[in-house]
Amino acid sequence: MARIKIAYIGGGSTRGAGTMSSFVAQGENFAGSEIVLVDLNQERLDLVRALAEKMVAAAGIDLKVTATTDRRAGLADCDAVLTSYRPGGFEARGLDERIPLAHGVIGQETQGPGGFFMALRSVHALKPILADMQDVCPRARIFNYTNPINLVSQAVCDNTDAQIVSLCEGPIVYPRIIARGVGLDPKGLDVQSVGLNHGSWSVKHSYRGRDLIALLREIWAERHDDPGIDTTAKRLLHIAVTQGSVPSAYFQYYYFEREILEELKAKPTTRSEDILAEVPGYWAHYREQLESGAPRLDPRRSRGGIHELELAIDCMDAVYNDRNEMLPVNVRNDGSVAGLPDELVVETLGTCNARGIAALKMPAVPQGGRGLVEALGEYQMLAAKAAWNGTAQDGVRALVANPLVRSLDIAERLYGAMAKAHSAYLPERLLAN
């Protein structure tokens, strides 16, 4: 097994314990390796480190866990860098969700204006990380989970030579949402998707050897009025049978835009406010487990569950242990998805081995969903440009290109309000209009 050094940027977050649980579960694949937890909050960083050390000891694996608030020192001589951080915390996410609603636009973590301002903050925070890496670990590969992962990777690919792959379980999870919603066994699915992160469509879809779309159309014909099907699953099912392809769950924000907007406006709290109310319970659970002889995380009391960022760890294992595995990845297109620009970062399938990550040749995005993906791709490239070195004017240009915004006057008002609200986490060039 490869002995490597991994820096985990964001290792003191609420997801940190679950991510370390994932590393422990794959501990034999990283025997002799070191994981350096890097974060800004010393108290939480120490808690995650101590809990991780106990989990490692209880599992009897050879894995060294250290922690530091000195990012440059933590990055020194690393082979891999796992990035999963949130500039401004859930408080900033709350602004991303709340402010757009006041302007009649969906507020969401990765979509629309909320996702755009998350990207501006994320890229601004990533640039000094990249500079440190260039100095102290120039050959390290980035395994990115920081949202919105497609915009973050686009900015990096457009402006640097850094090796970066962004990862998301979405292509695995979205078909399962539909399957569970209508009573199918998710284990019977065989689905492959292409497009953009949080914006992909299936190009292969079967269920136990049968065409999945044909089966879903039969189910829809019988059960489209069934109140027993979860709302999200029913929306995705409706999109799938209409477009003939399994959609990303995030497409519901576009195909049911007005309906979801009204739901969000009527809800007294935003998703981030709900999470903030749960955060003290997460830390209380982690402290409880730290006091136990053999820590066991409860998925109901751990942020994101007990196996977080698992796909990134699978990808690291495949690369550094030369597994030659095929995984869903977000990388520069370079001909992988027919019909999309080579320079666009796409969600596709890639072969992961010691040579790196090679995107496979895949079919084009299916007709019907292609136009929305192309529009989101244009927005993605404009947003990445604004985030990396653009001005407020570039920001407005990107924001009005987003399909959830569209109107120039709304884009200008939204940009002004959100740039002011997030000014502590943005560069000066993006503040003056």
N, C-alpha and C positions, 0 to 999 in steps of 0.2 A: 504494500500500500504506500501511496505517496505521503511523505512527511512534508507538510506545507505550513506556512504561516498565513492566517486569515485575519484581516481587520474587519470588524463588524461596526460600521458607522451607524449609530442609533442603537447601540447595544444596551442602553439603559432605559429603553422605551417600555411601554406596557406590553409590547409584543416580544420583548427580549427574552423573557423566561420561556415562552413557547418556542422561540427559535432555537434556544439552547437545548430544549427538549428534543427538537428535531436532530440537532447535531449528535446528541447522546444516542438517539435511536440508530444513527448511522455511524456510531463511534468507531466500529471496526474498520470502516472505509477510510478513516482519517487517523489511524493509530500513529502516535508519535507527533501529531500536529499541535500547533498552538493557535488558539483563538483569542484575539485581543479585542475586548469590548471597549468601544470609544463612544463617549457621550459627554454632554455638558453638565449633567446633574450628578454630582459625586455621590450623594446619598443613594439614589436609585441605582446608579452604576455599581456601587458596592454590594447592594442587595442582590442584583441579578448575578454578579460574579460569584458571590458566596453560595447562592442557590445552585448555580450551574456546577460549581465545584462539588457540592454535595451530591448532585445527580450523577456526575461523572464517577465519583467514588462508589456510590451505591451500585452503579452499573458495572463497575470493575473494568473500565476502559482506559486506554492510554491516551488521554487528551488533556493538554494544559490550557487553563483559562486564566487570562490576566485582564486587567482593566486600567484605563487611563483617561483623564480629561485632556491630555496633551495629544492632540490628533497627529501631529507630525511624528512624534515619538512612536505612537501606536502603529503608524503606517510603515515605519522603517523596515526595509527588507521583506515586505509582504509579497506573497505570491498571488493572493486573491483579496479583493476588497468587496465586501457585501455592504451595499448602501440601502438603508431603510430608515429615513428620518422625516420629520415633519416640521419645517420652519414655522414657528409661531404656535405650534401645538394644536390641540383641538379647539382652542379659543379662536385661532385664525381660521380654522375650518368652519367654525360657526359663522364667521363673517362671510365666508365664501358661499354659505348656504342661505344666510338670512338677507344680505344686501340685494342680491338679484331679485328676490321675491317682491321687494318693494318697488321694483321697476317692471314687474310683470313677466319675469324671466325665471326659468327653473334654476334653483340654487343647488349645486351638486358638487361633490368632491373632485371628480375628474372630468365632468362634462360642462359645457357652456362656460360662462364667465367665472364660476367657481374653480373649475379645472384650470382655466387660463391663469388665474392669479396664483393658484397652487404651483403651476409650472414656473411662473416668474420667480417665486420665492425659492423653489427647489433648485433651479439652475443657478441662481445667485449664490446659494449656499454651496453648490457643487464646485464652482470655479476655483476657490482656494483649496479644496480637497484635491482637485486635479493638479494644481500647481505643486502641492506637497508631494503627490505621487510621482510627478515628473522628476522631482529632486531625490526622493528617498526609496522609491520602489517603481522605477520606470517600466519594468517588464510585467507588472501586476495586471491582472485582468479584473474588470469591474463586473460584478453580478448585481444588477440594480433592481431594487423593489420600490424605490422612491417614486411616488405618483406625481403627476401622470406619467407613467413610465415611457410611453411613446414620445411625448414631448421632450422629456429629459434626454432620452437617447438620441433624438433627432438633433438637439442642440450640440451634444457631444460629438456625434458623427460628422456634423457639418463643419465643425470648427477645430477639431483636434484629431490626433492619430491614436488616441486612447483605445484600448481594446475593451469594448463594452457590450454586454448582452443584458437586455431587460427581460424580466420573467413575470409571468402571471398565470395562475391556475385556471383563469377564465375559460379557455377552450375546452378544458376537461370538465369544469363545473356546469357551464350553461346547459349542455344537453341533459345533464342529470336533473336539473331543475324541472325541465319539462317532463322527463321520464317519471320522476317521483310524483309530480303533480297529477299524472293520469294513471298511475298505478303500474308502470312498467319497471322492470328490474334494471337499474343503471348499469349493472354488470354485463348486460346484453348489448350495450351500445358499442358501436364502432364509428366514431365521428372524427373527421379532420377538418379544420377551419383555417381560413386565410383572410387577411384584410389588415386592420389596424388593431392595436390593443383597445379593448372595450368597444371594438367596432369591427368584428369579424363575422363571416358567414361560413357555413359548412360547405365543403366541396366533395365530401364523402360522408354518407350518412346511412347506416344500416342498423338493424336491430335483430340479433340472432339470425343473420343471413338474409333478412328481408329489408326491402327499401323502407327506411324509417319515415320518410315524408308521406308515402302512400298510407302507411299505418296511422300516422298522425291525422291525416285527412279523414280517415274512417272514424277515428275517435272524435274528431271535431264535429263531424256530421251528427254524431249521436249525443255528444255531451257539451255542445257549445253554450248551453244554458244551465249547466250543472253548477250549483253554488258550492259544491264540495271541492272544486278545483281552486287552489290558491290563486289569488289575483295575479301575482307575477307570473306564475306558470301559465295561466290562461292567456295573458298578454303575449308571452313568448310563443305559445302554441298557435295563437291567432296569426302572429307574424310569420311563423314557420310555414303554415299551410297556405298562406297567401303568397309568399315569396318563393316557396319551394326549397327552402334552405333553413337550417337551424341558426338562429341569430344570437349574437352577443346579448346578454341580459340588458346591457345599457342602451340598446336600440329602442327599448320601450320609451325612453325619454323623447325620442323623435317621433315615433309612430303613435304614441299616446300623449303627446306633449300637453295639450290643453287639459286633459283629464288629470294628469299627474300634477300639473301646475296648481290646479284647484285643490287637490289633495294636500299638497305641501303648504299652501296658504292657509288651509283650514286647520292643519295640525298645530297645536300650541307650542311644540318644541321641534327643533331640527334634529337630525340624526346625530350631529356632533354634541349637541346638548344632552341627548340621551346617553351617549358614550361617557361624557364628562361626569354624569351622575353615577356611572358604574365604576369609574376609575379607582376611587378609594377602596372599593371591594376587591379589585384586582390586586392592589398592593397588599391589602390585609391578607389575602390568600397566599401570596408569595411569602410574606413574613411568617405565616403559620407553617408553611411547608419547610421553611428554613430551619424551624425549630424541631422538625421531625427527624427521625433517624434515617429514613429513606423517603425523600420527597417524591410525591406523586401529584402532578398538577391535575386539577379538576377542569375539564374542558368548559364546564358551565361557569367557572369562576376565573378563567384565564382569557385575556384579550386575544381574540382570534382562534382560541382553541389551544391544544397542546402540541401541535405540529405545525408551527408557523414557518413561512418562507421555505417550505419543503422542496419546492421545485428548484430553487436556487442551489440548495444543497445537493439535490440529484444532479444538477448540471455541473457543479464543482466536482463531484465524484466521477462523473462521466469524462470530464476533461482531464483531471489530474491523475486518474487511474485508468485512462485510455479505454473506457467501456464501449465506445462507439455506439452510443444510444441515440435514438431519435426522440426529440422532445419539442414541445411548442416553445418557440423563442421569438424575441423581438430584436431584429437586426436590420441593417441596411439591406434593401431589397436586392439590388444587383441581379435582376433577372429571375428571382425566385417566384414571385407572383406576377404572372403575365398581365400586361396592360397597365401596371402601376410604375411610376418613375423609379429608375435605379437608385436614386439618392434618397428615396423615401424609406423611413424605418417602418417595417411591416411586421405583422404577426404571422408567422409561418411555421413550418416544421424544419428543424435543423438537426444535422448529425453532429454529435458532441463527442470529441475524442482528443487525444494528445496534440493533434494538429490545430485544435481550436473548434470553432463552431461554423459549420458550413450549411447554409440554407439550401434546402432541396428545391428542385424545380416542381412547382405546383400549378394547378389550373388557375385561371383568372377568377376574380370575384364574380359570383353569379349575377347574371343580368337581373335587374329589378332592385337589387341592393347595391349595385355598383356605383350608381350616381351619388348616393349618400356617402359611400366610402371615399370616392374621389373628392367630394367637397370637404370632408373631414381631413383628408390628406393635404389639401391645399392649406386649410387652416393650420394644420400641424406644422407645416414648414414655415408659415408666416409667424406662428407663435414662437417657434424655436429661434427664429431670427431676432424677434423682439426681445426674448429672454436673454439671449447671449450678448448682444451689443446694440440693441435697438433703442429708440426713443419712445416717448409717450405717443407720438404720432404713429410709430410702427405698431405700438400696442393696440391702438384704436383700429388700425387697418386689419390686424389679426383678429380682433374681437368681433368686428362686423362681418368677417368671413365665416364665423362660427354659425352653423345652421340653427342653433337655438337662440341666436341674437338677431342677425339679419338687418335690423333697422339701424341706420347710422346715428340718428339722434339718441336712441337708447344706448348704443355702444359708447357714445361720447359721455353720456351721463353716468353710465355704469363704470366706465374706466376712471373717471374723475373721483367718484365716490369710493371705489375699491382701492385705488392707488393711495388715496388719503388714509383709508382705514389700515392699510398694510404698510405704511411708509417706513416703519421700523425694520422691515425685512426686505426692502427693495433698494436698488441703487438709485442715486440721484437722477440719472438720465431718464428713468422711467416715471419720475414724479412730476416734472414740469410739463404743462400742456400748452 
